[in-house]
């Protein structure tokens, strides 16, 4: 699917369930591998990124079975990993390379880890610096800031570390390395990032202490295999939530969505903009908050957002920019400089592509400004080989006059392999794939 062609849509109706949460799927496989005994994972997201994590663990000697919608990880304990006979390839997955680096820092053997061209451009010093402080030997391009990375760990010592940015990947890399230390490892953030790692560590039986922006994990504690039901990914649901707000005659019900408060910035921001979103049937699953969503056509207005709210919606900023393009008034998104070092420079990418569709968009030093209400017209746009950009543009295409062609759209499989089927199911007009 190199080119995705989508036409203007006049209604979205029905019920869908989005794929399993990507962040939780990654962590379930990693912690399952470090646990003693079997870990059974249902609703695992079998996307390119998560399958890369599973493949890395298999190269480290972990047996993993894929049985339809269930994945079984046969854990070998904290000391059960073995030295791989080849480089670990994470593909396009930033989560895999950063979290795996934390685990590899605790191993006494040497490992080489890298990924595609995008991964080799992304900054790694934010994890290599604290992991070196803990005692790991890490060599990489640009003095360890760029992959490929060569890691030799073992004999780690616990640290207290203040991160420069609120990043779940950075926090998780340090906490995972802390599993191999005697004593408590602490991470203090400038703002609270998503806390899936802390929640899941506790589900596996690891002592975790959380105090506002501080998280502490006690190392050298055995993890016990368990059963994990992965909720639907709110980041994937975000595209349909936004689409239902924008498309006329929309009434959409999205079931079993993860509603972790560290992730619900997208819902809070759209609600501020005037979205008609109802949350029903809330419940807990392995410590994670889960619920169903009903979303209807809404008249949105521009807002100004930044700070903690942006941190809780960092992956959804591109699709929020699409929402802003159709809202009344001006929307400003600040404190989002982290988007410049994702799979693409997401600020520049979404600004450039929305401009091709006719939107009034300008880049800011740390975000984006959109003057909404200007009709959009279909055009040829690019995904920049970034799944979040491709999916956001697909939402914009539903409200752009005529036909929109999204090039290099195959990257959608990184997080949402069945997106097109779900879109067509609820009334989206896809020309071909």
C-alpha positions in Angstrom: 0.0 0.0 0.0 2.4 2.7 -1.2 -0.4 5.1 -2.0 -3.7 5.4 -0.1 -6.6 7.2 -1.8 -9.4 8.6 0.3 -12.4 10.7 -0.7 -14.7 13.1 1.2 -17.0 11.2 3.5 -20.5 12.4 4.6 -21.1 10.0 7.5 -19.4 7.6 9.9 -21.6 5.1 11.8 -21.2 2.0 13.8 -19.1 0.2 16.4 -15.4 -0.8 16.2 -12.7 -2.1 18.5 -9.2 -0.7 17.9 -6.1 -2.9 18.1 -4.3 -3.6 21.3 -2.3 -0.9 23.0 1.2 -0.6 21.4 2.9 0.6 24.6 1.4 -2.2 26.7 2.1 -4.9 24.1 5.8 -4.0 24.0 6.1 -4.0 27.8 4.2 -7.3 28.2 6.6 -9.2 26.0 9.7 -7.6 27.6 8.6 -8.2 31.2 7.2 -11.6 30.3 10.6 -12.6 29.1 12.2 -11.5 32.4 9.6 -13.2 34.5 9.6 -16.8 35.8 7.1 -19.0 34.1 4.5 -18.3 31.4 3.0 -14.9 30.5 -0.2 -15.1 28.4 -1.0 -11.9 26.5 -4.4 -11.5 24.9 -5.2 -8.7 22.3 -1.5 -8.3 21.6 -0.9 -5.7 18.9 0.8 -7.7 16.1 2.1 -4.6 14.4 5.6 -4.1 12.9 6.9 -2.4 16.0 5.7 -4.9 18.6 6.8 -7.9 16.4 10.3 -6.4 16.4 10.3 -6.4 20.2 9.2 -10.1 20.2 11.9 -10.9 17.6 14.6 -9.2 19.7 13.5 -11.3 22.7 13.6 -14.5 20.6 17.2 -13.6 19.6 18.0 -13.3 23.3 16.8 -16.9 23.8 13.2 -16.5 24.8 10.6 -18.8 23.4 7.4 -17.0 22.2 4.3 -18.6 20.8 1.7 -16.8 18.6 -1.6 -18.5 18.9 -4.1 -16.4 17.0 -5.0 -13.4 19.2 -2.9 -14.8 22.1 0.8 -14.6 22.7 2.6 -16.9 25.2 6.0 -15.8 26.5 8.0 -18.4 28.3 10.0 -16.4 30.7 13.5 -17.4 31.9 13.9 -15.0 34.8 16.1 -11.9 35.3 19.3 -13.9 34.5 17.8 -16.1 31.7 18.7 -14.1 28.6 21.5 -15.3 26.4 23.9 -13.5 24.1 22.5 -13.1 20.6 24.6 -14.3 17.6 23.7 -11.3 15.5 22.7 -7.6 15.7 19.2 -6.9 17.2 17.2 -5.0 14.6 14.4 -2.9 16.0 13.1 -1.7 12.6 11.3 1.6 13.1 10.5 1.1 16.8 11.9 3.8 19.2 10.2 2.0 22.1 12.0 -1.2 21.3 15.5 0.3 21.1 15.2 2.5 24.2 13.5 0.0 26.5 15.6 -2.9 25.3 18.7 -0.9 25.9 17.7 -0.7 29.6 17.3 -4.5 29.8 20.6 -5.1 27.9 22.4 -2.8 30.2 21.8 -5.4 32.9 23.4 -8.2 31.0 27.0 -9.4 31.4 27.3 -10.1 27.7 27.7 -7.8 24.7 24.9 -6.8 22.4 24.6 -4.7 19.2 21.3 -3.0 18.5 20.1 -0.8 15.7 17.2 0.0 13.4 16.2 1.7 10.2 17.3 5.0 8.9 14.8 6.9 11.1 16.0 5.1 14.2 19.6 5.8 13.4 18.8 9.6 13.3 16.9 9.6 16.7 18.8 10.8 19.8 19.9 8.1 22.2 22.0 10.0 24.6 18.9 10.6 26.8 19.1 6.9 27.7 22.8 6.1 27.2 23.8 8.9 29.7 21.9 7.4 32.7 22.7 3.8 31.7 26.4 4.7 31.7 26.0 6.3 35.1 24.6 3.0 36.3 27.7 1.2 35.1 26.9 0.0 31.5 29.5 0.3 28.7 27.8 1.8 25.7 29.4 2.8 22.4 27.6 4.4 19.5 27.9 6.9 16.7 28.2 10.6 17.8 29.7 9.5 21.2 26.8 7.2 22.0 24.0 9.6 20.8 23.1 7.6 17.7 22.5 4.0 16.8 23.9 1.4 16.1 24.7 0.9 19.8 27.1 -1.6 21.3 26.1 -2.4 24.9 28.0 -4.4 27.6 26.3 -4.3 30.9 26.2 -6.1 34.2 27.2 -5.1 37.7 24.9 -2.1 37.6 24.4 0.2 40.6 21.2 2.0 41.4 20.9 5.8 40.8 18.6 8.7 41.3 18.2 10.4 38.0 16.4 13.6 37.0 15.3 13.5 33.3 15.5 16.6 31.1 12.3 15.7 29.3 9.1 13.9 30.3 9.6 10.7 28.4 8.1 7.3 29.2 10.8 5.7 27.0 13.6 7.3 29.0 12.0 6.6 32.4 11.3 3.0 31.4 14.8 2.4 30.2 16.2 3.4 33.5 13.6 1.5 35.6 14.2 -1.7 33.5 17.9 -1.4 34.1 17.1 -0.9 37.8 15.6 -4.4 37.9 19.2 -5.7 37.7 20.5 -3.5 40.6 20.7 -4.1 44.3 18.5 -1.5 46.0 16.2 1.2 44.7 16.5 3.1 41.4 14.7 6.4 41.2 13.6 8.5 38.2 12.3 12.1 38.7 10.6 13.8 35.7 9.8 17.4 35.0 6.2 16.4 34.2 4.5 13.0 34.5 4.8 10.8 31.4 2.7 7.7 30.7 3.1 5.1 33.5 2.4 1.8 31.8 5.8 0.5 32.9 5.2 1.2 36.6 1.7 -0.4 36.4 2.9 -3.5 34.7 6.0 -4.0 36.9 3.6 -4.2 39.9 1.4 -6.7 38.0 4.5 -8.9 37.7 5.2 -8.5 41.4 8.0 -5.9 41.4 7.9 -3.3 44.3 7.3 0.1 42.8 6.9 3.4 44.7 5.4 6.5 43.1 5.4 9.9 44.7 4.2 12.7 42.4 6.9 13.0 39.7 9.2 10.4 41.3 9.2 6.7 40.5 11.3 4.1 42.4 11.8 0.5 41.6 13.5 -2.1 43.8 15.9 -4.3 41.9 16.8 -8.0 42.1 13.2 -9.0 42.7 11.8 -12.0 40.8 9.1 -11.3 38.3 6.2 -13.8 38.2 4.5 -14.7 34.9 0.9 -13.6 34.6 -2.0 -13.1 32.3 -2.3 -9.7 30.6 -5.4 -8.5 28.6 -4.2 -5.6 26.5 -6.8 -2.9 26.1 -7.5 -1.1 22.9 -4.9 1.6 22.0 -6.2 5.1 22.7 -3.6 6.5 20.2 -5.2 4.3 17.5 -8.7 5.3 18.7 -7.7 8.9 18.5 -8.0 8.9 14.7 -11.6 7.7 14.7 -12.5 9.9 17.7 -11.3 12.9 15.7 -12.9 11.7 12.5 -16.3 11.3 14.2 -16.0 14.8 15.6 -15.4 16.2 12.1 -17.5 14.2 9.7 -21.2 15.1 9.4 -23.8 12.5 10.6 -21.3 10.7 12.7 -22.2 8.5 15.6 -19.4 6.1 16.6 -19.0 3.6 19.4 -15.4 2.5 20.2 -15.2 -0.4 22.7 -12.5 -1.5 25.2 -10.2 1.5 25.0 -7.4 2.1 27.4 -8.0 5.2 29.4 -4.8 5.5 31.4 -4.9 9.2 32.7 -1.4 9.7 31.4 -2.7 9.1 27.9 -6.1 10.8 27.9 -4.8 14.2 26.8 -6.5 13.7 23.4 -9.9 13.3 25.0 -9.4 16.3 27.3 -8.2 18.6 24.5 -11.0 17.6 22.1 -13.5 18.1 24.9 -12.1 21.6 25.5 -12.6 22.2 21.8 -16.3 21.2 22.1 -16.2 17.5 21.2 -19.2 15.3 22.0 -17.4 12.4 23.7 -19.0 10.1 26.2 -17.0 7.6 28.3 -19.1 4.6 29.5 -18.5 1.3 31.2 -15.2 2.2 32.9 -13.4 -0.6 34.6 -9.9 -1.8 35.7 -7.8 -4.5 34.0 -4.4 -5.4 35.5 -4.2 -1.9 37.0 -5.1 -0.1 33.7 -8.3 1.9 33.4 -10.4 0.8 30.4 -13.8 2.0 29.0 -15.9 2.5 25.9 -16.3 5.7 24.0 -19.3 7.2 22.1 -18.4 10.1 19.8 -20.7 12.2 17.7 -20.4 15.0 15.1 -19.2 18.2 16.9 -18.6 21.8 16.3 -15.1 22.5 17.5 -13.4 25.7 18.5 -9.8 26.7 18.6 -7.8 26.4 21.9 -4.4 27.1 23.3 -2.6 24.2 24.9 0.8 23.4 26.4 2.6 21.9 29.3 1.4 18.7 31.0 -1.6 18.5 28.7 0.6 18.2 25.6 2.8 15.6 27.4 -0.3 13.5 27.8 -1.2 13.8 24.1 2.3 13.9 22.5 1.6 11.1 20.0 -1.8 12.6 19.1 -0.6 16.1 18.2 -0.6 15.5 14.4 -4.3 14.4 14.5 -5.1 17.3 16.9 -3.7 19.6 14.3 -6.1 18.1 11.8 -9.0 18.8 14.2 -7.8 22.4 14.6 -7.8 22.9 10.9 -11.6 22.4 10.9 -12.3 24.2 14.2 -13.5 27.8 14.5 -10.8 30.2 15.4 -7.1 29.8 16.2 -5.4 26.8 17.9 -1.9 27.0 19.3 0.0 24.0 20.5 3.1 24.8 22.5 5.7 22.8 24.5 5.8 20.1 21.8 9.4 20.3 20.7 9.8 16.6 21.5 7.9 16.0 18.2 10.9 17.1 16.2 12.8 13.9 17.1 10.1 11.3 16.5 9.9 9.0 13.4 9.9 12.3 11.5 9.9 16.0 12.5 6.2 15.8 13.2 5.7 19.5 13.6 7.3 20.3 10.2 5.6 17.2 8.6 2.0 17.9 9.6 2.4 21.6 8.9 3.7 21.0 5.4 1.1 18.4 4.5 -1.9 20.3 5.9 -0.7 23.3 3.9 -0.9 21.3 0.7 -4.5 20.6 1.5 -5.2 24.3 2.0 -5.0 24.8 5.7 -3.6 28.0 7.3 -0.8 26.5 9.4 2.5 27.9 10.7 5.3 26.3 12.6 6.4 27.6 16.0 9.7 27.0 17.8 8.1 24.4 20.0 4.7 23.7 18.4 2.2 24.7 15.7 -0.4 27.4 15.1 -3.5 26.7 13.0 -6.2 29.1 11.9 -9.2 26.9 11.4 -12.3 27.0 9.3 -10.7 27.2 5.9 -12.1 24.5 3.5 -9.6 21.8 2.6 -9.2 20.3 -0.9 -7.8 16.9 -1.7 -4.2 16.8 -2.9 -1.2 14.5 -3.0 0.4 14.4 0.4 3.3 12.5 2.0 3.4 10.4 5.2 7.1 11.2 5.6 7.3 7.5 6.3 5.7 8.2 9.7 2.6 6.2 10.8 1.2 9.0 12.9 1.4 11.5 10.0 -0.1 9.0 7.6 -3.1 8.3 9.9 -3.6 12.0 10.7 -3.7 12.8 7.0 -6.2 10.0 6.4 -8.5 11.8 8.9 -8.0 15.1 7.1 -8.8 13.4 3.8 -12.3 12.4 5.1 -13.2 16.1 5.2 -11.2 17.4 2.2 -13.2 18.1 -1.0 -12.5 15.5 -3.7 -9.7 12.9 -3.4 -6.6 12.9 -1.3 -3.6 10.6 -2.1 -1.2 9.7 0.7 2.1 8.5 -0.5 4.3 6.0 1.4 1.2 5.0 3.4 2.5 1.5 4.1 4.0 2.8 7.3 0.5 2.6 8.8 1.2 -1.0 9.6 3.7 0.1 12.3 0.8 0.7 14.7 -2.5 0.0 13.0 -2.4 -2.9 10.4 -6.1 -3.1 10.0 -6.9 0.7 9.8 -8.4 0.6 6.3 -10.7 -2.3 7.1 -12.0 -0.5 10.2 -12.4 2.8 8.3 -14.4 1.2 5.5 -16.5 -0.7 8.0 -17.9 2.6 9.5 -18.4 4.4 6.1 -15.0 5.8 5.1 -14.6 6.1 1.3 -11.3 4.4 0.3 -10.7 4.2 -3.4 -8.2 1.4 -3.5 -5.1 0.2 -1.6 
